[in-house]
């Protein structure tokens, strides 16, 4: 049976396990990141747009703030799962969903609030933001989890592939592997989307499969098709 390493936060790994197990894929959970909400406040709220780039951003935002019912602003969402989370808190016709932040930034104009983690932006994203009126609100901290190298190697040596749902999870595993990063060349590597895939490729590793639209079930189907 194919054995896959899951690297997201534990609660999200549990969600993913249910999908992979339905395709007879064995999974091991070893979270590479954890998120910690930050306290924040906004002195004014005169934005034309808001960008939510993760479910965590949505949850933390609505625990601290709210959007007026008749607010005349566009809401930009990265991913269908983030959209589902947002609609639990607020419903609007002015909702634009795309698969990645790279698809959103070119179409945003006006004063914009972007809710995201404190993790540093990649250089290409920094360049896209540079000439726009975007205020970035770091609503939560993303930390890498660090394990004993013996534990990491024990897990990695038993798996066929690794699933990454964010660049931060991938970088977290690199940090844990220390001088054993070459092991990744012996594994199948699956990325949830192009942003994560780009981060992996930028470090010199090959990505086995990226679904056309970010979707765990597509990855499960692919693994099921290639077998062990």
N, C-alpha and C positions, 0 to 999 in steps of 0.2 A: 504494500500500500504506500502511496506517495505521502511523504512527510514534509509539512510546510511550517516554517517559522513565522509567527505573527509578532509584529514589533510595535503595535500601537499601544495606547493605554489599556489597562486590563479590561475595563468595561466594554471598550470597543472591540477588543480581541474576542470577548465572549460573543458579541453579536456576529462577528466574522466566522467564528468557529461553527455556529449553527448552519451557516450557508455552506461552508467547505465540507462539513461532515455529511451533508445531504448528497454530496457528490463522491462520497467514500474517500475523502482526503483527510488524512490524519494531521492534526495541528499541535504545535507546541507554542505556548504563550510566553514570551520574554519581552515585556514592555521596555522600550528604549527611551521613552519620554514620560514626563508627568507635567501636568499643567496646574498652575497655582493662580487663582484669581487675584487681581490687584485692586486696591481701592482707587476710585477715580471720581471726578466730578467735572461737569462742563459749566463754565460761567455763562455761556450763551449757547443757543441752539438754532442759529440762523443758517442752516445748511440747505443746499438745493438737493443734495444726494447723500445717501448713506451706503457704504459697502460693507457687507458681512462676508468674510472669507472662510468661515468655519462654523460648525454647530456650537462649538464652545464660545465663540464670539457672540453669537445670538443669545445664548443662555445667560452669560455674564452681563451683557448689555441690559437685558430686560430685568435682571435682578437689581440693577442700580438706577435705571432710567426708564422712561416710557416715551412713546411717540404719540402726540395728540391725534385724536381720531380723524380730524379733518386736515391733517398736515399735508401741505402741497409739496411733496418731495418724492424723488425717484429712489427706489430701493434696488440696489444691485446685489445679487447673491451668487456666490461661487458654489455650484453643485446642487443636485436635486435634494440630497439629504439635508443640506443647510436650509434650502427652501422649505422643506417639510417642517423643520424645527422652527423657522421664522413664522410660518402660518399658524402655529399653535399660539403665538403671542399677538399677532397683528395681521390683519387682512387688508390688502390694497390692490387696486388695479394697476398701480404704477410699479410693478415688480418685474425686474429684468434678470433672468438667470442665464449664466454661462458656465462652461465647464472649467475655466481657469481664470485667474486674475489677469493674465495676459490678454484675454479676450474682452475683459471689462474696461481696463484702463484706457484704451484708445477711444472708447465711446462715451466716456464720462466728461462732462463739461460743467463748469460752475463750481461753487464752493462745496466741497465734499468731505464728509467724515468717514474715515476708514477704520473699522473696528478689527483689531488683529492681535496677535501675540507680540511679545517683545523681541522675538527672534529676528536677527538682522536680515534685512532684505537682500536678495541676490542682486548683483551689479546690474543685470539687465532690467530688473524691476525698478531699481533706483533711477535708472535713466528714463524710464517711462513716466515716473512720478515727477521728475525734476521740474518740468515747466507747467505743472498743473496746480490748481488751488486745492490741494488735498491736505487735510489735517489728520495725521495718524494717531489714533487713540490706542495705546497699548493696554488692553484690558486684562491681559493675563500673561503670566510668565511661563515659558516652556523650558523645562530643565531636562538634561540628559540623565538617565539613570545609569549608575556605574556598578558593575558586578565584578566579582573575582574572575580573573582571566580563565582559571581552570573551569569554572562553571560555564562560561561563554563557549569555550572550545568544546566542552563535553556536549553541549546542545548543538552547536553548529556542525560538528562532525557526524551527527546522527540524522541530519535533515537533507532533503533533496533540493528544496527551494526556499526562498525567503520573500515575504510579501511586505512591501513598504507603501504606506498610505500618505507619507509626507517626507519632504527633504530632511526634516529634523530627526525623524526616526532612523533614516538611513545614516545620517551623520553620527547619531548616537551609537549605532552598531560599529561604525568605523572607530569611534573613540574607544569602545570596549575591546575591539580586536587588537588594538595596539600594533605590534609587529607581525600580526598574523592576518593582515588584510587580504593577502594573496588567496586565502581560502575562498573568498567570494568568487574568484574566477572558476571555481569548481562547482558552483551552485547555480541553479536557475534563479533569476532575479525578476520579480514581478513588481511593476509600479502601477499605482492606481490611476495616474494621469501623467500628462506631459511635463508638468512642473517637477514632479518627483523624478521622472525618468531623466530629465535634463540634469538634475543634481547628481544622479548616479553616474551618468555618462561623463560629466565634468571631472569626476574623480578617476576616470579611466576604466570604468567597468561596463560590461555589456548588459543591456536589459533584454531579457528573454521575451517578455510580452507586456504590452500596454494596451488596454482596451480603448476602442475608439471614443467611448464615453465612460467616465469614471464609474465603474460598476464592479463590485466584488464577484457577483455571479458570473460575469463574463470571464473573469480570471479562473474561477472554479471550473467552468466549462472547458476552458483551454487546457488546464492541467489534466482534467479528465480525459481529454482527447489525446494527450501525449503519453499518458500512463506513467509508469515508473521507468 
